[in-house]
Structures are given as C-alpha cells and as structure tokens.
Amino acid sequence: MKQIKNFEEFEAVKNQSKPVLLDFYADWCGPCQGLLPIIEKLADKYEDEFLIQKVNVDQFRELSAQFQVRSIPALFVLKDGEVKESLVGFKSEGQLEEIIQNHLEVA
C-alpha cells in the first residue's frame, strides 16, 4: 500500500477514476497501528476497484491540515476529487468493508 508524501502524489490520487480511501495515521498511534493490517488487507482485496492510500500526519502536516484532521486514525473516502465520507477512530474490518461496498455501488 502506497503512502502519499506530497501534494503532487495527492493530486494524482485524488483525480483517479475509482474511489479513494485515505488513511491519516501516525507511527506512535496505537489505534492506527491496530487498523494497519485491516487497511492493508482491504487494499489488496479491492486493489482493482478502490484505491487505498496512507498519509502520515507527522510527515505531511499540510495535507492533514487541509483535511482538518484533529484526531487519528482519520479516514476519508474521495470520489471525483471530493470527500464523500469521513470517519474518525478505529473501525473494524466489517465496518470498513461495508463503507467500501457502499461507495462501489454508488460509483
């Protein structure tokens, strides 16, 4: 799973034709580390239909500020460059899979 490190990478991801899930996290965040294996599993499972990318809030503060991330983990679903859904806190695999499925059905 790829990590977005600058605005050029973010712009390329944002303008994808498929939906995008951004995972804002930090290495020191326990819930973020707990979410990581789930995010990686879903990224592999849905790689052809849904783009899942990570954003380290300590390394890319500007994008974190743009998304007004106040608490992590923070997850944002984007489609056509717009935020369609945002979630804060640890989410189970089932919860995230349901969110992905909902956005695939809309697409």
C-alpha positions, 0 to 999 in steps of 0.5 A: 500500500502506497503512502502519499508524501506530497501534494503532487502524489495527492493530486494524482490520487485524488483525480483517479477514476475509482474511489479513494480511501485515505488513511491519516495515521501516525507511527506512535498511534496505537489505534492506527497501528491496530487498523494497519493490517485491516487497511492493508488487507482491504487494499489488496482485496479491492486493489482493482476497484478502490484505491487505498492510500496512507498519509502520515500526519507527522510527515505531511502536516499540510495535507492533514491540515487541509483535511482538518484532521484533529484526531487519528486514525482519520479516514476519508473516502474521495470520489471525483476529487471530493470527500464523500465520507469521513470517519474518525477512530478505529473501525473494524474490518466489517465496518470498513468493508461495508463503507467500501461496498457502499461507495462501489455501488454508488460509483 
